[in-house]
Amino acid sequence: MRSLIIAAALIAGVAFAPQAKAIGCLSGAVAGGVAGHYAGHHGVIGAVGGCVAGHHLAKERKLQKRREHQMQQQTAQPVHDNQ
């Protein structure tokens, strides 16, 4: 009965929580959890590490795309000569 109450509380907390910006975290957590499990039954530690790494990589990818877009915008503008 106690585990049912805890599960219901967790589901309610997730359902009513504001949207998190966990870009890359879920895929990293899954990969890290699996790797941690096979590396010595440390799945939770692997999931946390994978979440952090996945989020960092997703942020870097997003930043790189933004830089590329800015470079394309700068090169697409015609250069005017005032001669």
C-alpha positions as CSV (number, residue, x, y, z in Angstrom):
1,M,0.0,0.0,0.0
2,R,2.8,2.3,0.9
3,S,4.5,1.8,-2.5
4,L,1.2,2.6,-4.3
5,I,1.0,5.9,-2.5
6,I,4.6,6.8,-3.3
7,A,4.0,5.9,-7.0
8,A,0.9,8.0,-7.1
9,A,2.7,10.9,-5.6
10,L,5.5,10.6,-8.0
11,I,3.2,10.4,-11.0
12,A,1.2,13.4,-9.7
13,G,4.4,15.4,-9.2
14,V,5.6,14.7,-12.7
15,A,2.2,15.4,-14.3
16,F,1.8,18.8,-12.6
17,A,5.5,19.9,-12.7
18,P,6.4,22.7,-15.1
19,Q,8.1,21.7,-18.3
20,A,11.8,21.1,-17.8
21,K,14.5,21.8,-20.3
22,A,16.1,18.3,-20.3
23,I,17.4,18.3,-23.8
24,G,19.6,15.3,-24.3
25,C,19.1,14.2,-20.7
26,L,16.8,11.2,-21.3
27,S,18.8,9.6,-24.0
28,G,22.0,10.2,-22.1
29,A,20.4,8.7,-18.9
30,V,19.3,5.6,-20.7
31,A,22.7,5.0,-22.2
32,G,24.5,5.8,-19.0
33,G,22.2,3.6,-17.0
34,V,22.8,0.7,-19.2
35,A,26.5,1.2,-19.2
36,G,26.6,1.7,-15.5
37,H,24.5,-1.5,-14.9
38,Y,26.9,-3.6,-17.0
39,A,30.0,-1.9,-15.5
40,G,29.2,-3.1,-12.0
41,H,25.5,-2.6,-11.1
42,H,25.9,1.2,-10.8
43,G,22.9,2.0,-13.1
44,V,21.7,5.0,-11.1
45,I,25.1,6.6,-11.1
46,G,25.5,5.9,-14.8
47,A,22.1,7.4,-15.5
48,V,22.9,10.6,-13.7
49,G,26.3,10.9,-15.4
50,G,24.7,10.1,-18.8
51,C,22.0,12.8,-18.2
52,V,24.6,15.4,-17.4
53,A,26.8,14.4,-20.4
54,G,23.8,14.2,-22.8
55,H,22.5,17.6,-21.7
56,H,25.9,19.1,-22.2
57,L,26.3,17.6,-25.7
58,A,22.8,18.8,-26.7
59,K,23.6,22.3,-25.5
60,E,26.9,22.3,-27.5
61,R,25.1,21.0,-30.6
62,K,22.4,23.8,-30.3
63,L,25.1,26.4,-29.8
64,Q,27.0,25.1,-32.9
65,K,23.8,25.3,-35.0
66,R,23.2,28.8,-33.8
67,R,26.7,29.8,-34.8
68,E,26.4,28.2,-38.2
69,H,23.1,30.0,-38.8
70,Q,24.7,33.3,-37.9
71,M,27.5,32.7,-40.2
72,Q,25.1,31.9,-43.1
73,Q,23.2,35.1,-42.3
74,Q,26.4,37.1,-42.5
75,T,27.6,35.6,-45.7
76,A,24.2,35.8,-47.4
77,Q,24.1,39.6,-47.0
78,P,25.4,41.4,-50.1
79,V,28.5,43.6,-49.6
80,H,28.0,47.2,-50.8
81,D,31.0,49.2,-52.1
82,N,30.8,52.9,-51.7
83,Q,33.0,54.0,-54.6
